[in-house]
Amino acid sequence: MADIKYYDVIQKPIITEKSMNAMAEKKYTFLVHPEANKSQIKEAVEKMFEGTKVKSVNTMNLDGKTRRRGMVVGKTAKTKKAIVALTEDSKDIEIFEGL
């Protein structure tokens, strides 16, 4: 397993209607490094966003989709998604403000 630093764990936030509705319950969705585990994701969120306390982390592995171009068949890259729940006394994450 590669040595993953905390700033390499979170790749980008996922902005969908379902993830925006979950923000009311202090749940934020991120695309994360495929080899990152739950404790690394928790550490990365608490270090990157000041004042946040993580209550729980749920992860899911997403396989790549099959794509065709003529007779050639290939697959897109597999990804990993994490849903991070914050505690009640935690600050909100600023990148989601105003959306």
Buried (B, 14 or more C-beta within 10 A) or exposed (E): EEEBEBEBBBBEBBEEEEBEEBBEEBBBBBBBBEEBBBEBBBBBBBEBBEEBEBEEBEBEEEEEEEEEEEEEEEEEEEBBBBBBBBEEEBEBBEBBEEE
